[in-house]
Amino acid sequence: MAMAVDFKMYVDQACRAAEEFVNIYYETMDKRRHALVRLYLDKATLIWNGNVVTGLEALANFFEMLPSSEFQINMLDCQPVHEQATQYQTTVLVVTSGVVKFDGNKQHFFNQNFLLTAQSTPNSTVWKIASDCFRFQDWASI
Amino acid sequence: MCSNERRQGPFRYTGRKKDRVSSLGYTGKKTNHYEDTGHTILPSKAWGNGGNMETRAVLWNPSVRHTPYSGRRKSREEEHVEDQIHITVWRDEKAQKREVEQFTEDGTLESWFKVTIPCGRKCDKTQLMNSVHSLCSVPFTPVDFHCDKYRIQFFVQDSSIAYALKDVSYKISSEDFEKIPIFVNPSVAPYSVQNRFTREQMEQLKLAMKKRYDISQHALCLKKLRFDPDLMNHNIDMILNRRSCMTATLQIIQEDFPKLLSLNLSSNKLFQLDSLFDVVKKAPKLKILNLSKNMLRTAWELEKIRGLKLEQLWLEGNPLCSTFPDHSSYVSAILEYFPQLSCLDGRKLPLSTGMDIEEPQLMKPRKAIFKGSEAIKNQVQQFLQDYYLIYDSEERQGLLSIYHEQACFSLTIPFNPSGPDLSSMCGYFKDERDVKNPKEFHIQRQLLKYTKEDIVGYLRTLPKTLHVFNSFQVDICFQMEKTLCFSVSGLFKEVEGSSQECIRAFMRIFIAVFESSSNLCIVNDQLFVRNPSPDEIQGAFAISSPTSCSSFKLVLSQEQQRMVQAFSTQSGMKLEWSQKCLDDNKWDYTRAAEVFTMLQTKSKIPKEFFKQMT
């Protein structure tokens, strides 16, 4: 019972973090691209359709070269990650799906998942991206 | 004698007065003019002035009308009068000065002309001006050039230029093949000429600009020029919206910074770019222009400087930026004016000169990536093989040993399914979980499975499946010493219920910890199920990569090897595909044969799967 109560608390925290994060992430991606890299941890890793991008400098270059985007999110799911897997750093798994159009390209359905870790600051908790994995659903037809 | 003399004096006075009265009708207008002027300036001497004027009018007016020489004589007469009466000299001097001023003004008026070209909004203004220049027989420099969507206006100084421009009227056709008129009219001097900087002011401006010029970069920073301390100390108001200020600035750029490459005009409250029209000629090498934080309201202002071959442009902080619905339409609009632009507001644009014809290239997807050691790759492959063999079996209870005591699991299906048939997803629909709706927070909590018993119990209620291993693509998302996060996506077939033989697409995310040196134990599991696109189905069955197939190669028992050989003989398929078919059907030979026959009947098995006929 005690364990179940703790779990529910973690779930609620994860849901709130996920919803807020997703709103910020895709708006920044579409409209304030230059600020996107600030959402990532220094050692974060992005896997973009199988291509690996590691480190803030590489991420900044990658997002700079990516054509401008228009994202529409159709699905959002999240789970608190078990503490054994996170070395006791509060972590949330966020999963999204939807449609994206990159300038000059046709529309694609996509899946994306993030691992967010909580970074404590004096005033509030800030969630940062530890890992980001993006895939087009229809990759085989590209 | 004295008495006679005194008596004669008054008589002469009376006679003059009489003459004035008699001449009023003859020279009324002119007389009134002078009288009014005299009255305004010297009321106490009006009478005397009138008298003097009377004399001039009576004596010289007819001659003035006929010859300029008479005018000179008139002047000489005035001098004669001056010799006699001191007061008269002063008054005449004033009048003479006024006449000189009027003459000068007349001269200025006659030498300036205003040119108006009503050309319509579709017209390319730069191109039109080039045509005018080429057709005009006399070279000219437009002063105070101004254009809006419907017309062009500028000033020229010289009647020969004015006549030459008139000759160009109706000789240029617009894109609609309408002939364009050019109207030329006498005008006052243009604003920038009337407010031209003095030599001293130009020197001060030049000094200030030199301090702001970076020789190594050929960059000139005129940001907030109005508040330059040197210019303010000399009371020079550098408001670049004013034509005279921008004209002076561009003149100095032309004379002193001919190699200018980069010009920063940010924060100068510019609301239009008419005065920048000349920059195309005066700074021909300009490649970088910063117009950020000004007051430009529409992108159309850029029409006035589109002759520049800009590579970098800043416009952020102008009202025009918020007139676009989204960023890509903003970029497209700006590229209309500067097609060679490679950087806008500090962001690289995907299009460049060399790629004008091509679409922007997205980074190409790779099927799978395995960073780190080969051991991790093998471990994940083994895990997936073990997991889905159990998952696809009749009994899923065996998954219990793979989950952590406190693991959690969630399932989602699309909000807007990519396939038309939503009802076919009913096997998953009743347990749909979606966090987008905050009102359902407590329901999500219930839908999230917690503890391995609940998870496996739930998995057993989902439709029976047969996963297509060939369709799997795996990403290692995150890895630490004892933790692994990986995702796998692909296709599976449902093998029971009303959706039997229906193909689904899935994406699964596992977070696992290494329980021992080689065992992965799942702590988080997220499953997303959707309907695949026809391309995906086609793609999955078309894949025939030996690597892909062999990556899941099993160590076969002797009995299994015999089954593969027999199946290959009977079906005609290659050994590897026969093995896969048997494996997909849990090594049930009869079942595998039925599946093969069904697929073959529907012509769903590609030719490449079969052995070459010998």
Interface residues (C-beta under 8 A of the other chain):
Chain A: M3 A4 F7 K8 V11 D12 C15 A18 E19 D30 K31 R33 H34 T45 I47 W48 N49 G50 N51 V52 E64 M65 L66 P67 S68 E70 I73 N74 M75 L76 D77 C78 Q79 P80 V81 H82 Q84 A85 T86 Q87 L93 V95 S97 F102 D103 G104 N105 F109 N111 N113 L115 A130 S131 C133 R135 F136 Q137 D138 W139 A140 S141 I142
Chain B: D326 H327 S328 V331 G346 R347 K348 P350 L351 E359 P360 L362 M363 K364 P365 R366 K367 A368 I369 K371 H404 Q406 A407 C408 S410 T412 P414 F415 N416 S418 R433 D434 V435 K436 P438 F441 Q444 R445 L448 Y450 Q473 D475 I476 C477 F478 M480 K482 T483 C485 S487 S489 A505 M507 I509 I511 A512 V513 V523 N524 Q526 F528 R530 S533 D535 E536 G539 A540 I543
